[in-house]
Amino acid sequence: MVYQRTHTWLYSLKDSLQPLKPHLTPLVCPEAIEQLDSVSSYFPDAIASTYGFEYRLQPSAPVVDFAFQVTETGREILAGLNPHTRLSEDFSKHPVWQQIQKFCGEWADPSSLLHYFISDLWLEFDSKLDGDTSSSASELGGVKGKGQRGKVLNPLPFTPSPFPRPQGSQTTSTNNIPIPGLFFGVTSPPDNSGISFNYSWIWEQAMPLLLGTPLPPALEKKFIDCIKRLPPQTSIFQVGMMFSRTVEAIRLCLVGSPSELLPYLKEIGWTGQLAEVENLVNSLSGCVDGIILDLDIGEHIYPRIGIEGIFLTRYQACVNGQWESLLDYLTSQGLCAKETRDALLKYSGYSLVKRLGDRIYVRGLNHIKLIYQSGQPLASKIYFGAMHQPLSKIPGRSAETVSTEDVTKQERGDADTIESAVTFLLTARNSEGWWIDFQLAAGLSDEWVTGYVGAMLANIRDIRIPEAVSTAWNLLNSRRHRANGKWGYNRLPPGDADSTGWVLQLAHAIGESNSERARQAMQSLAAHQRPDGGICTYESEESIRAFIHASPEIGFAGWCGSHTCVSAAIAALPEYRFQLQDYLRSTQQNDGSWLAYWWQDPEYVTALAAEAIAACYPNSDCITNAVAWGMNRLNSQGFVATSDRPSGSPFATAWCLRLLILRRQDTAVQAAIAKATDWLLAQQQPNGSWISSARLQVPLPDDLNPNQFNQWIYHGTIQGSLVFDKHCVFTTATVLQALHRSL
């Protein structure tokens, strides 16, 4: 069906969705785009800034269901409370939209429980182009053994649909009004509200508001039973009402551990094959961070259930490695076509749009859903979307410089390159605000990586950064489980000097170096200084030996000895800068470089050591020799080639660029800086990142010279491994800081 708009605004959602069309057309058919235009034209642009698309993978169909998350302004519009923007009068005549208006009005009212218990609201509009049966009971599979396919939910005294209009009141315009499904998020009220948490408001207030009548007794009884049987660590993520589907059911989306969710299915009377679901969940869990269970509750539990695979990173987080693995898994199971996989992996990115008031659109993949019913083929869907916000302007940069709506890598100016990299990094944080990268036996790194990325971002001129780095510091400051105040790879291993040093660099950059926690951590570093003047990573072998369960015969002279790469990073701190000068000068190689212990790329430690010496002795021959070495590392095209990145390593090139900047007054060095800068600018990916190229090496604990070791295990997780920053966060932060210095 193609809907026709009967009301106009300066901008509608249709206008707001235009920048996304080029990225949808590889996946959906023209008819689906036309229907998307028709539905979105009914709503003002101000109603939403986050959009979602549901795409059928198996059985495949080139269509999307469209959804949007209602903003606070959107809530006022839907409730009829916004004095400037209203929906067409036809909405006020339609019984479904009448109930949505009342619901939103109650949600906006601070005296209502809904105001405190509902976190957000999504409206979803089903596509009708693929012959999908989702508008009928067949989508839910009927109720096994009950001889019925699902009742029509008909609370309002009209016919012939769940929400028809009274006789004599139907008009052509209201017939054409699109009817949504509605999903509201459930949250806990603030501590100072005086309201105790419970779920009874859902069936006592929320659902009657949406339906215009109390729930049918049998449905209410079953719904309450399902709520009361919720396991201790399982919570309600969303509650949904499918107004557009003629089924007596409430959608319940539960988040929790599979160890609780699977037994819960049997306890509430689900009649499917639990062993099959368990195998499915176990296979999916290896590719995702968490599971959400979707149930449709009527008088009974419908046999068709949804199993959502989610990532803990924000939905726009560019975690391409994880998405590749997940889509590869679906492809191997016949649940996603290869060409669809390839198109989806190209969807993520961003667009700068001037026409709608200087906005940045960030596109990304969100989650997948497997639809299971005993005896039926497994189905799969993917959910992706976009969100926009006003374009954050770098001081001195005019929005007039944005000359195209979708700015490609080649067309971006220097400021746009910086801004898109910042956007990538800000959206790459997980749901708590941590930057995470690398994967070792201890898991993903958050403390070390957050300290490093925060330090790299702190002096970038972007109005979004102060809040981001402040959040990073607060998160790091909240990790107080180590008595010595240090930070580590993540919360599990003992604290180490390198992680602590990078966090202290962040603290220094944002004015927190005199805080109690920073002073404690700074004092703890003294125990890491060895007789030769260098800094070791681990203060003593006992704690790290116990952590990795090393046998008694294994020595730790390597991990507990002086490390040039750690010492060079610590030397960036004013408190240690002069103390480490002799050690750094004494460890410089004859060719002008320094050798790293934890890194494959000597550019990292050489740049850090040279910068530390330059801060005290800017005319030192050590710097001149180091820069000469760096000039030889760059090839004629302006990049550093490595064994793993023979066509150029952004990570190594960025550190080499920082090194060369120390002698930028030299004409030959200036030319090399320009080449390296241009090469890095050209290598930026559409999503704002640079490809993973930071190569962390984990030597054997007793290895004093890992640069002579040649049996590295690529992508391993224990000692002897060579690991890349699979999320591209570490590399991108490094390149961003280097470009900030060179531009």
N, C-alpha and C positions, 0 to 999 in steps of 0.2 A: 504493500500500500504506500502511496506517496501522499504525504500530508500537505495541506496548504495553510500557510500562515495567514492569520487575520489581524495581526497586530504588529506594529513596527517599533523599533528602537534605533538609536544611533548605530549601535552594534549589537548583533545577535550572536548566539553561540555558533551559528553557521559561519559568521565572519571570523570568529576566533579559531575555528577549526581549519580554516583555509591553509595555514602554513603547514599543517600535518598531512595534507592530501598527497603530496609527492612521495611521502614515506608510507602511505597506506596502499597506494596503487599497485605496488608489486605483490600485494597479498590479497586484495579484495577486488571484486568486479565493479564495473561502472555503475551497475544498478544499485549495488550496496552503497556506493558513494552518494548516489542520488537520494536514496532513502535517508542516509545520514544527514544530508543537507536539509531534507524535508523536516525531519524530527527536530534538528537543532535550531531551525529557523523559528520555532515556537517560543524560544526562551531568550531572555536578554543575556548579553555577555557577562554582566555582573553577577549572574547567579552561580557561576563556578569558575575555578581556575585550574582544576585538576580533572582530567578526563581518562576514562578507561575503555578499552575495547576487548570484548570476549571473542576469541577466534577459535573455530572448530578445527582441530588437527586430524582427528580420526573419529568418525568418518569426516573426511575433509570437505570443506565448503568455503568458497571465496567471499564470505560475508562476515560481518561483525555485529554483535550486539553493542550498543553504545550506552555508556554510563557516565555520570558526572557526580562529583562530590560537592555538596551544597556548601557555599561559603556562608559566613555570618550574614553578609548582605543578602545572599540568596535565601537564607532562612526568613529574613524579613519580607522578601518579595513573595515567597510562597505563602507566608502567613497573611499577606495583604497589609502589612504594617509599614512598608516602605513608601514614603510620600512621593517619591520621584519615579519609581519604576514599578509597574504592575503587569501581571500577565493579562492576556486577552480576557474580555468578559466571558467568553465561552467557557473558560476554565471554571469560573464560579457557578456555572450552570450544570457542570458535570459532577455526579455524585462521588466519584473517586477523588477528584481534585478538591471537592468540598471537604472530604475527610482529611486529605493531606494538608489543606489549609488549616484546619482545626488542630491537627497534630503539630504542625510547625508553630502555630501560635502558642500552644501549651509548652512546647520545647523552649521557646523564647522567653517564657514567663518565669522570672526568678522565684516565684512562689510555688512553682510546680516541681514535683520530683523529677519529671523528665528533664528539666533544665540541668540537673546535677548528674543524672545517670546516663544520659545519651552523649556520646563523645562526638559523633559525626553522622552524616546522613548521605546515602547514595541513592540516586534514582537511575534505574536501568531500563532500557528500551529494547525489546527483543526484535531481531530481524525476522521477517516473514518470507524471505526470498529463497530459502533453501529447502522448502518442504519440511522444515523442522516441525516436530510434534510437541515442542516444548510448551505450547499453549494449551495442551490438553493433559489429561491424567496419564497418558501413555509415557510422558517424560519421566514420571515417577515410578513407572512399572506396575501400577496397581498395587493391591494388597494381597500378597500370596496367601492362598488358602481361604480367602474371604469371599471369593466370587464377585469381586467388584474391582473396577479400574480407578476408583477415586471419585469422591462426591464433588458436585459443584458447590462451591462456597457461595451461598446466596443470602447473606445477612440482611441486605436491604430488600424491602418488599417490592422488587421490580423484576422484570424478566427481559430477555432470556439469558443474561450473562451474570457473573458474580456481582457486577456493579452496573446494571442497566439503569436507564432513566425511567421516571414514572411515565405512564401512558399519557400521551398528548403533549409531553414536554420535549420529545426528541426533535432535534433540529439537525440539519445537514452539518452545521459548523461543529456542534458538540459530538456528532458521530465521528468526525475526523480528528478530534483531539487525541494525541498519542497517550496511551495508558502505560505507566511504568510499573516495574517492580520496585519495591522500596526496602532498603536495608539500613538499619540503624546500628551504630556501634555502641557497645555497653562498657561503661567505665565506673570507677568508684568515685563517690563524692569527695570533695576536698575535706581534709581533716578538720578544718575550722567551721564546716557547715553544720555540725551537730547532727548529721543524718547518718544512720547506721546502714551498712550495705546489706541489700537483699535483692532477690529477683522478683518478688511478688508484684511490683509495679508493672512488669511486662504484661501479665495477663489481667491485672486489675485495672490498669489505666491505658497503657500504650496501645494494646491490640483493640480494645473497645473503641478508642479514639479513631483508629484507622478504619475500623469496620462500621462504625456508626451503631454498633450493637454489641452486647457481650459475646464472647466466644461461644460457639455451640457447646453444650455441656460435655459431650463425649470428647471433643477435641481438647477442651480446657482440662479435663481430667487427665488425659494422656500427656499433655504438655507439662502440667504440674508434676506428674510422676517422673517425667524425664529430667526436670530441673532438680527435684529432690534427690534423685539418684546420681547427680553429678559427682565424680570422684573429687577428692580433696584438692588436687593440684590442677584440675581442669576448670576452665572458665569459659564464659560465653564471649565470643569475639563479635558476632553480629547476629541480629535477628532479622529475618526477611519476610515480606508479604508480597506474593506475586499477583498483583491486581490483574495483570494481563493474561493470566493463565487460569483456566476454569477448573481449579483443583482446590479441594478443601485441605489445605496444608499450611503449616508455618515452617519456614526454613530456619534451622538452628545451626549456626557455625561455631564449632567448639575447638579451642586450642588447648593442647595438653600433650602429655607423653603418650606414645603408642601403648606403653605398658598399662596405662589406665584406660585409654580410649577403646581398645579392642575388647576387653572384658565388659566394658560399659555397654557396648552394642548388644551383647547377649542379655545383659541384665534388664534392658528396657524393652526386650521382646523383638529385636530384629531377627529375621528368620533366614538370613543369608548364610553363606558358607564362610565362617570366621577364619578357617585355615587359609583360604584363598586370599582373603583380605590381609591377613598377617604376612603372607609371602609378598604380596604387592607392596605393603608398607615398608617391609624390610628392604626390598630392592630400591624403592624410591628414596628411603632415608639416607642411602649412601651418596645421593646426588644433591640433597637439599639440607637446609639447616633445621627445618621443623615441619610439622604436619598439622593441618587443620581438617577436621572432620565435618562434613556437611550432611545434615539429616533433614528429611521432610516429615513433619509430624502431623498426622491426622488423627482419626480415631485409633489408628495403628501406626506403626513406623513403616513408611513406604520402603520397599526392598531396594530401590536404587539409591545409592549413597555417593557422595563426592569425597575424594581424598585429595586435598590441596597440598602441593609441595611449595614451601616458601623459603626465602632467604632472609636472614636476620638483618642484612644491610638494607638501607632504604631502597624503595622500589626503583629509584633512578640510579642506584649505585652501579657503577660500571664494573661489574665483576665478570668480564667476558669469559674468563677461564671456567668459572662455575657454570655459566649458561651454556657454553659449548659442551661441557660434560653432560649436563642435564639433557640437552637436545640430542646429543649423540646417543644417550641411553634410550630416549623415546624413539629415535630413528631405528635403533637396533631391535626394538620391540615391535616395530611396525605401527607405532603410534604417532609418527610424524614423517612426512615425506622429506627427502633430502633437500629438494629445492625449496621447500618451506623453511626448513632449518636454516639454510643459507640466507634466505630473505629476512628471517627474523633476527639473525645475528647482525644484519646491517641496519636494523631499525634504530638502535640507540644512537643518540647524538643530541645536537642542539641547533636551534635556529634563532637568529636575531631578527626581530620584526619591528620596523619603524612605523608602519601604517597604523597599528593599533596602539600607539602611544609608547613606543620604545620598550618592547618586551623581550625577554629571553625565554624561549621554549626549551624545556629539557625532556627528551624522549627516552623511554626505557622499558625493559621487560619487567614484569612484576612477579607472576607466579604461574604455576600450571595446576590443572585439575584432572584427575582420572575419575571417570564415572563408572562405577562398578554395580553390576546386578548379576546374581547367580544365573548361570545358563545363558547369558547374553555376551556378545563381544564387548571387550573393554573399549571405552571411548576416552578421548583426551581433548582437552582444551588448553589454550594459553591465554593469559591476560597480560596485556601491555597497555601503555598509555603515555600521557604527557602532562606536564604542568607548566604553568607560566607565571612569571612574576615581573615587576618593573625592572628594567635594565639598570643594574647598579653601575653608576658612572665613575670611572677613575678620575680623580681631580685633574682638571685641565683638559679633559677629553670631552668633546661635544658629541651629542648623539647624532648630529648632522653628518658625522663621518660614516655612519652606517648607510650604505648606498643600495643594499639589496636586502630582500626579505630573508632569504636563506643564504647566509654567508658561508661560502666554502673555504676550505683551508687556504687556497691560493689567494683568495680575495681579502682575507682578514688582515688588518693592519697589526702593528706590534701590540697596541693596547688590547685589541680583540683577542690576540693570542694569549696574552696574560690573563685576560678575563675568563676565557673559556677554560683555561687550565685551572683557575681558581674554582670555577663552577664544577669541574670534574671532581676536584678534591673535596669540595664541600658536600657534594652529593654522594661521595664514596664512603662517607662515615657510616658506621652501623647505627642501629636504632638508638643506642645510648649516646652516640657522639664520638666513639673511638675511631681512629684510623687503624686499620688492620691490614697486615700483609705478611708474606712469607708463611711457610708451613713446615714446622718441624715436629718432632715427637711430642713436644710440649703443647702443640696446637699452633694457632695463629698468634702472631705477636700483636699486642695492642699497646702496652706501656712504652716499649722502645720505639715502635713505629709512630705512635702519637706524639711522643717527645720530638722525634726527628722532623716529622711533617710540620708540627706546630712551630718549631724553630725556623724551618724554611719559609713558612708563610708569614711570620710575625711582622716583617718589615715591608711586605707587599702593600702597595697603595690600592686598597679596595675596601669599600665601606662594610662589606660583609665579614671581613677577616677578624676585626677585634672581638666580636662576639664568639666567633668560632674558636679562636685561640684561648679566649677566656674559659670557654666550656672545656676545652682540652685540659687546661691547667686544673680546673676544678675536679675533673675526673681523675687526673693523676694524683692530685692532693688527697682525694678520697681513698686511695689505696694506701692504707696505713697498717697493713698486717705484718710488715717487716719492722722489727724493733729498731734497726739502725737507720730507718728513713730512706733507704735506697729504693730504686726502681729496677725492674728486670725486664727480660724478654716479654713476659706477661706475668700474671699474678702467681704463677706456679713455681718457677725456678727461684733460686736465691737471687738477691739483688746483684747487679754487676755495675762496674764503673762506666762502661760505654753507655748503657741505657740511662744511668743516672746523669751522666754528663750531658746528654742531649736534652733531657728534661730540664736540667739546670740552665742550659742555653735558652730554652723557651722561657723559663722563669725570668731570666735576666732581660730578655727582649720585651717582656710585658710588665716589667717593674715589680716582680714578685721575688727578686733575689734576696731581699731582706726578710721575707716571711719566715716564720718559725720552721716550717717544713723544709724550705730551701736551705736554711742555715744548717739544719740537722744533716741533710743529705750532703751538703758541702763538707762538713766536718768528717763525715764517714769516708769520704774519698781519700783522706790522709793515709788510711790503713792500706790503700792500694798502691802507694808509691814504693818502688823497690830500690835496693841499694844503688843500682845504676842510674837512678833518677826517673826511670820510666814508670808508667802506670799499667798495672795488670788488670785483666778483666774481672777475675774472681779473686777475692781477698785471700781465701784459704781453700784448700782442697776438700775439707771435710763435708761442707754443705753441698757442694756441687757433686762430689762423689756419691753421696747418699741419694741425691736427686736422680742421677742417671743409673743408679744401681751398679756402679762399676766394681769389678772384682778387685781384691786387695793388691794384686800384682801390677795393676795399671797405674802408671805415674801420671801426675798432673802438672809437670813442669812447664808444659806448653800453655795450658789454659791459665795457669797462675803466675806466669812470667810476664815481663814487660812487653807491651805491644805498642808498636809505633802508631798504628791506626787509632787505638784508644787514646794514647797520649796526645796525639795531634788534635783529636776532638776535645779533650779536656783542656788543652792549651788555649782554646777559644774563650775560656772563662777567665775574666780578669784576675781572679784569685790564684790561678795556676800558670798564667801566661809566662811570667819571668822564671818561675821554678823549673819549667820544662825546656827552657831554651838550650841548655847545654846538652840535654839528652837528645833533643831533636837534631841539633847540628851534628852530633856524633854519630847518628844513625843514618845520615844521608849517604846514598850510594855514590860511587864514583861517577856514574852517568848523570847525576843530579836528581834522581828520583828517591823515593822512600818505598819500602816494601811493606805491604799490609799483612796482618795475620789473619783477619777474618774476611778479607775481600780478595777477589780475583784481579780486580782492576787497580793497578798502582796509582792511577790518576786520582782516586779518592783520597788516599793518605798523602800523596805528594802535594795536592792543592791545600789540604788542611794544614799540613806542616809548614808549607811556605807562607800561608796566610798568618799563622801564629808567629812566625819569625818576623814577617813584615810589620806586624803590629808593634814590635819592639825595635827592630833594626831594619827599616825600610830599604836601606841601601846595601844590605848584606849580599855577599857573593853567593850565599846559599840560594837566594831567590833567583839571581841571574842564572845560575846553573840549572835550577829546577825549570825555569821558563824555557831555557834552551832545550832541555829534555822534552818538554811539552810541545815545542815547535816541531820536533822530530816525530812525535807521536801522531800529529795530525797529517793526514794525507792531502793530496792536492785538491780534493773535493771538500775538505773542511771537516772531516770526521775521523774519529779513532776507530779503527777496525779491531775486533777481538775474535778469538777463535770461535765463539758462539754467535757473534754478530759481525760476520765478515763484511757486510754491507754497511756497517756503522752501528756503534753502540751509543744510544742517546745518553745513557748514564755516564760512561767513560768520557764521552765528548763534552758533556756538561761540566764535569769536574776539570777537564783539561782547559775548558774555556775560563773557568774561575781562576785557574793557575795563570793563564796568559794575561788576564786583566791586571795582575800585579805589576806588569811592565808595559802597560798600554801606551805609554808615551813613545815607545820604539815604533818606527814606521813599519818595519817588517811584521812586528807583533800585531800592530793595528790591522794589517791586511789579513792575518790569520784569524784574528778575533772576528772580523767581518764574515769570513768564510764559515767559521764554526757557527756563528749566530744564524746566518742564512740557512745553513744545513739543518740546524735544530728547528727553526721556524717551519721549514718545509716538511719536517717529519711528524708534525703534530697530527694526531688522528682526528677524525670527525667529531669524536666525543670529547675532545679537549685533552686527551692523555698523550703520553708517548709510550711506545711499546716496552714491555718488560725487558729490562737489560741489566738491572742491579744484581750482581752475582755474589751472593753470600756463600762463603765456604766455611764448613765446620770441621776443622782439623781434628785428628786424633788427640786426646787429652795430653799425651806426652810428646807431641810433635813440636819441636822448637823452631822448625823451618818448613812450614807447609808449602812454600813456593817450590820445593823440590819434590813434592808429592804429585804423582801423576795417575792415581787410580781413583779419582773422584767418582762417586755414585751420583749421577744426575737425578735431581728431583727426589733425593732420598730424604730421610727425616732424622737421621742420627749422625754421629761423628763419622767423618769420611765422606760427607755429602756436599753436593753443590746445588744450591737452591736459588731460584729466581723469585722476584717480587711478582707473584702471579696476578695480583690485583692492579698492577701498574702504578700503585700509589707512591711507592718509594722513588721510582724513576721519575715520575711526573713532578713530584715535589722538588727533586734535585734539579731537573731541567728548568723548572719555573724560576727557582732562585738564581740560577746561572744567567738566564735571559734577563731577569730583573736587573742584574748587575751590569750586563753588557749593553742594554738598550738605552 
